[in-house]
Amino acid sequence: MNVMPIDGSSSISPIEMRESSLDQIDQRGPGFIQMLGSQVDELNGSLNQADQAARALAAGEDVPVHDVMIAMEHARLKLQLAVEVRNRVVDAYQNLTNMQL
């Protein structure tokens, strides 16, 4: 069994964040805010689509009822997911603000 001697001359070098590292992070993909905005836009589009389908059905247009129900359920599930994500983010923020240092 080989045992490596421990000497005080070796030290752990600190990790440094350089501007080039930050540029690489920005180039990887969309940021949180952009992703959140696109998801909110998608949710809004889904809600509008369900609303238009329900209005068309109520106006007597030739719209299959099952398509309207699917659009409404799809919009409802997306809205529930968005509300749960918001609740989790608010809860995490409150936990961070209440954390003692």
C-alpha positions as CSV (number, residue, x, y, z in Angstrom):
1,M,0.0,0.0,0.0
2,N,1.5,3.3,-1.1
3,V,1.0,6.2,1.2
4,M,1.5,9.7,-0.1
5,P,3.1,12.1,2.4
6,I,1.2,15.2,3.2
7,D,3.2,18.3,3.2
8,G,2.1,21.9,3.9
9,S,3.6,23.2,0.6
10,S,0.7,22.1,-1.5
11,S,-2.3,24.2,-1.4
12,I,-5.7,24.3,-3.1
13,S,-5.9,27.0,-5.7
14,P,-9.0,29.1,-5.7
15,I,-11.5,29.0,-8.6
16,E,-11.6,32.2,-10.4
17,M,-14.4,33.4,-12.7
18,R,-13.0,35.2,-15.6
19,E,-15.0,37.2,-18.2
20,S,-14.3,34.5,-20.8
21,S,-16.0,32.0,-18.5
22,L,-19.0,34.3,-18.1
23,D,-19.2,34.7,-21.9
24,Q,-19.3,30.9,-22.3
25,I,-22.1,30.7,-19.8
26,D,-24.1,33.3,-21.8
27,Q,-23.5,31.4,-25.1
28,R,-24.8,28.1,-23.8
29,G,-28.5,28.9,-24.2
30,P,-31.3,31.1,-23.2
31,G,-31.3,32.6,-19.8
32,F,-33.9,31.9,-17.1
33,I,-35.8,35.1,-17.9
34,Q,-36.0,34.4,-21.6
35,M,-37.1,30.8,-21.0
36,L,-39.7,32.0,-18.5
37,G,-41.0,34.6,-20.9
38,S,-41.3,32.1,-23.7
39,Q,-43.2,29.7,-21.5
40,V,-45.6,32.4,-20.4
41,D,-46.2,33.3,-24.1
42,E,-46.9,29.7,-24.8
43,L,-49.3,29.5,-21.9
44,N,-51.1,32.6,-23.1
45,G,-51.4,31.2,-26.6
46,S,-52.8,27.9,-25.3
47,L,-55.4,29.9,-23.2
48,N,-56.3,32.0,-26.2
49,Q,-56.7,28.9,-28.4
50,A,-59.0,27.3,-25.9
51,D,-61.0,30.5,-25.6
52,Q,-61.4,30.8,-29.3
53,A,-62.5,27.2,-29.6
54,A,-65.1,27.6,-26.9
55,R,-66.4,30.8,-28.5
56,A,-66.7,29.2,-31.9
57,L,-68.6,26.3,-30.4
58,A,-70.9,28.7,-28.5
59,A,-71.5,30.7,-31.7
60,G,-72.7,27.5,-33.4
61,E,-69.8,27.0,-35.8
62,D,-68.9,23.6,-37.0
63,V,-66.3,22.8,-34.3
64,P,-66.0,19.3,-32.9
65,V,-66.8,19.2,-29.2
66,H,-63.9,16.9,-28.4
67,D,-61.4,19.4,-29.9
68,V,-62.8,22.1,-27.7
69,M,-62.6,19.9,-24.7
70,I,-59.0,18.8,-25.5
71,A,-57.9,22.5,-26.0
72,M,-59.5,23.5,-22.7
73,E,-58.0,20.6,-20.8
74,H,-54.6,21.3,-22.3
75,A,-54.8,25.0,-21.3
76,R,-56.0,24.0,-17.8
77,L,-53.1,21.7,-17.2
78,K,-50.6,24.2,-18.5
79,L,-52.1,26.8,-16.1
80,Q,-51.9,24.4,-13.2
81,L,-48.3,23.7,-13.9
82,A,-47.5,27.4,-14.1
83,V,-49.2,28.1,-10.8
84,E,-47.3,25.2,-9.1
85,V,-44.0,26.4,-10.5
86,R,-44.7,29.9,-9.3
87,N,-45.6,28.6,-5.9
88,R,-42.4,26.6,-5.7
89,V,-40.3,29.7,-6.7
90,V,-42.0,31.9,-4.2
91,D,-41.5,29.2,-1.5
92,A,-37.8,28.9,-2.4
93,Y,-37.4,32.7,-2.3
94,Q,-39.0,32.9,1.1
95,N,-36.8,30.1,2.4
96,L,-33.7,32.0,1.2
97,T,-34.8,35.3,2.7
98,N,-35.5,33.6,6.0
99,M,-32.2,31.8,6.1
100,Q,-29.9,33.0,8.9
101,L,-26.3,33.7,8.0
